[in-house]
Amino acid sequence: MNKKILILFLLLIGFSFSIQAQLSDLHYLPPLKQGQNNQAVQQQAVYLSTPEPTTFTVNAYRGTNTTPVATFNISNVSPAVYTLGNGDNNITLVTNENTGVVLNNSGLRFESPSGNKFYVNYRGYSAAQAASLTSKGRVAMGTSFKWGGIPNLGQHSSKSNTLGIMATEDNTVVDVYGYDPDCVFRNGNDVDGHTDNTYQITLNANESFVFEAYVGNSPTQAQRDGWIGASIKSTKNIVISNGGMNFGRQVGSSNRDAGIDQPVPENKLGKDYVFVRGNGSTNGTTEFPLIIGTADNTNIYVNGGATPIATIDEGEYFEIPSSYYSSNSVGANMFVQTSKDAYAY
């Protein structure tokens, strides 16, 4: 068995948003794509919880269905778990055939008819990998995003990068652009079926679309990182999720793990970020912040320094070396500031 890469992969949304930003009466979980069925994630479930003391109802809807596929009654002493089918169930994870096409029966929406607020957390695992994604609720809805994640190094038949988009209103036009022109995306069983330098999709409410930039055993540099920082713009509110399923950090290695998150739109980002070191290796490959610019001439400062360690333009990214953590121990911290709003992974 390959050595598991232990990576904490999450999007920080800045000091301007507290954890309450994830507490909402409405949540979307766009579908995603793994490189091979059951390789990144096999068993899956969605966990629902709330601080509310009085029991209330939450309905779960699949795709454009107007009838709930499940109904839950939750309170602060009675959470709920929605168990999903394994692997590529075409709900949370889609098959090859359902990648790169408009979908009306994938993705999930959780809604409280009473307006009570609750948390939604998706979890999945396989024999050696695991992933967790917390929905940001209504805060995740917006019209301007950057495709985020981590450069996918090494090679293995299951290594893949993914972006899932879900519309909240009819006649939503979504444009995806700004990626490396050599980066290609799956269209059904054709792993490089989408080759255009820009892509436009029209979605109705609760329809979804999934991109996959497959890495596999013979990756190009464009497949490794050419999608990072691509722009996702829409005429009406959408929700996206993104990441790597699977991705790796060792050059020339098949080591891999799953890392996914649901980012907030650009107008809800911040400039101040705190990173806390986990239990990754101390060689700098698995414990580092990655900053994605949303505007040109974005300066990046670390630990209160007056001189930027890097300046990036819109759509560019910069990996901050792990040596800037306060130590190599678990719990060490790093304070990152940017001169303009930026994504931080």
N, C-alpha and C positions, 0 to 999 in steps of 0.2 A: 504493500500500500504506500502511496506517495505520502511524504510528510505533509501534514496539514499546515497551511499558512494561517496563523491566527491574526486576523485583521479586524479591527474595529472600524467600520465604514459607516459614517453618518454625516449628514449635512447639518452644520451649525447655522442657525438663522439669526445670530447676533443678539446683543444685549437688549435690543429694542423689542424683542418678543420673548415672553416668558413661556414656560411649559404649557400655560393655558392656551397657547396658540393651537395645540393639538386637540383641545377639548372643543367639540363641535356637535351640532345636531345633524350634520350631513357630512359624509365621508365617501371618497371615491378611491377605488383600487384599480388603476389601469392594468391590463395584462402585460406580461413581459415574456422574454424568450430565453431559454437556456440552450447551451451549445449542443447538448445531447440529452435525450429524455432520461430523467432520473439521475443524471450525473451531478448536477449542482443541487437540485432539490427534488425529493421524492415525496415524503409525507408532508402535508400542509394543513394549516388551520388558521382561522382568524379569531383573535381574542377581543372580546368586548367588555369594557369596564366603565365605571362611572363613580364620581364622588357623591351622586345624588342619593339621599336616604330613602326616597319614595320610589317604589317600583314603577317603571314605565316601559313602553314597547319600542323595540327597534325592528324595522323591516329591512330585509336584505333583498336586493334586486340584481338579477344577472342581465348584463347588456341592456337592451332596449325593452325587456319584458316589463309590463306594467303591473303584473301580479307578483307579489313577493315569492322568492324561492325558499325563504325561511323567515321565521318571526321569533324574536327573543324578548323575554321580560327580564330586565336587569335592574339592579340597585347597587349601592355601595357594599352590600354584604352578599350579593348574588350576581357575580359576573356570568358571562356566557362564552361558549366556544363553538364556532362554526367549523366543522371538519370538512375538508375538501377532498376530492379524489386525488390520487397520487399522480405525480409527474405532470406530463403535458395534458392537463385536463381541459384545455381550451376555455378555462375560466380565468385563472390567475397566471397560468403558463400556457402558451400556445404551441401548437405543432408547427413543423416546417410549412405545411400547406396553408396555415392561417397566419403566416408572417408576411408582411409587406402588402397586405390587402385590407380593405375596410371590413370591420367585423361588427355584427349587431347582436352577437350572443356570447360575448366575452367581457371580462371586467366586472367589477362589483360596485354597487352603491348601497350604503347603509344610511338609513334615515329614521329619525324619531318624529312621528306625526305630532307629538305633543310639544316638540321644540326643546325637550330636555337634551343636555349635552353629555357626550360620552367619548371614550377613547376607542380607537381601532388599531390593532397591531397584527400584522401578517407575519407568520413564522413558518419556515420550511427547513427540512434537513434531509440528507441522504447519509450514506454510510460514513463519509469523511468530511462533508461540507454542511454548512448551515447558514441561514440568512434570516434577518428580521427587518421589517419595514413598518414604521409607524406613520399612519396617515396624518396629514396636517389639517384635515377638515376643510372648512371654508377658506382658511388662510392659503391653502394650496391652489386655489382658483385664480387664474390670471391669464394674461395675453402675451407675455414675453418671458422666455426662459432661455437658459443655456444648458446644453446637454453636458451632464457632469459624470465624472467617474475617475478612474485611475488607469494610467497606461498599462496595457495588458502584455506583460513580458513572458518570455519562454514560449513553449508550444505544447499543445495537447489537443486531441480531437474534440474536447468539450469546451475549449476556451472561446468565450463569446462576449460581446458587448451589446447592450440592449437599451431601447427607449420605448416606453409605452405611453400613448396619448389617448385621453378620453375626453369627449366633448360634453358640455353641460347644456348646450342649446342647439336648436336646429340651424342648419345652413352656416356652420362654422367652417371658415376656410383657414387652414393651417399651412404655413410655409416653413420648411426646414432647409437651412442653407448655411454657408460659412464653414463647412467641413472641408477636409483635404479633398481636392478633386480626384485623387486616386483612391479614395475610400469608397467601397461598394457595399451594398446592402442586399439582404436576402429578399427574393420575391418567390414565395412558395418553395418548391424544391430546388430552385436555382439560387445558389448561395451568393452569386454576384449579379442577380437579375436587375437590380436598380443601380444604374451607373451614372445617372444625370448629376450635374453639379448643384442642382436645386431640386426640391421636391415639394409639390403642393397637393394637399388632401382636402376634401370637403366631407365633413362629418355632421350627422344629425345628433340630437341629444342622446347621450349614453352610448353612442357608437365609439369604436376604438380602432387604433392602428398601431402596429408594433413594428419597429425597426430592429434589425439585427445586423451588426457589423461583426461578422464571423472571423475568428482568428485561426483556429485549427492548428494543423501541423506545419503549414507553410505560410506563415503570416508575413505580410508586408508591413512596413512602418506605418503606412496609412491606416491599416486595420488595427494596429496596436494603439494608436492615439489620435488619428486624424479626425475623429468624431468629437473629441473633447472640445468644448467651447462652441460647438455649432449652435446657431440661433434657431429657436422655435417660436414663431410669431403666429398669432391667431386673431381673427376678427371678433371673436367672442370668447368668453372664459373657457379654458380647458384645464385639465389636471394632468400632470406627467409623473412618471416614475422612471428611474434610470439606474444604470450600474453595470456590473460585470457578473455573468453567470456562465461559466466560471472565469476567473482572472487570476493572474499570477504575477509575482514580483521578482523572480529570479531569472536572469538571462540564461538561456540554454537549459532551463528546467521545465519539468512538467508539473511542478507544484502549483496548486490552484485552490481557490475557495470562492464562495459566493458573497458578493457585496452589493446591496441595493439600497436605494433611498427614494423618498418623495420630496423633491425640492419645492421651495416656495418661489413665486414669480419674482422677477428682478425688482419690482417696485416695493417689495417687502423684505429686501435684504438689509444688511448692516455693514458696518466698517470695522467693528471690534469683535475679535474671536479669541476664545480660550480653548486650547487643546490640552487634554490630559493623557499622559502616556499609559498605554496598556501593557500587555505582557508579550509584545512582539520581540523579535530578535533585536540585538543592539548593533547590528551591522548597517543600519540605516535603510534597509530595503522595505521594512514593513511598518515603520512608525514615523510618519511624516505628514505634515499638512500639504494640501494642494490647493492653490488659489486660482480661480478663473475670473478674468476681467470682464466686466460688462461695459466698460468705457475705456477709451484710449488714455494713455499716460496715467495709469493707476500705479501709485507707489505702494510698496509693501514694506512695512516696518515690523521688527520683531523685538519683543521684550523691552519696549520703550525707547529703542534706539532712535536717534535723530536723523540718521542716514538710511535711506531705503536699501534693502538688500537686493531689490529687483524692481524694475518698472515694466509693466505689461500693458498691452493694448486690448481692445475688445476682442473676446474670443480666445486670447492667448492664456496659457497657464504656466504656473511656476511651482515647482516642488521645493518646499523649504527643508533644508537638511535637518535630520533628526538631532544633529549636534547642538541645535538651538534649544532643545529641551533643557530644563534645569538640572536634569541628571539622567542616567540610563535606567533608573529604577521605576517600577510601577508607581503611578501617581504623580510622576514629574509633570511639570506644566510648561506651556509656552503661550505667550500673549502676542497675538498678531493683530496689527491694525493696517487698514488700507485707506488710501486717500480718497477713494471712490467706492461705492457699493460693489461688493464682489461676492462670488460664491466661494465657500471654503469647505473642502472635504478632508 
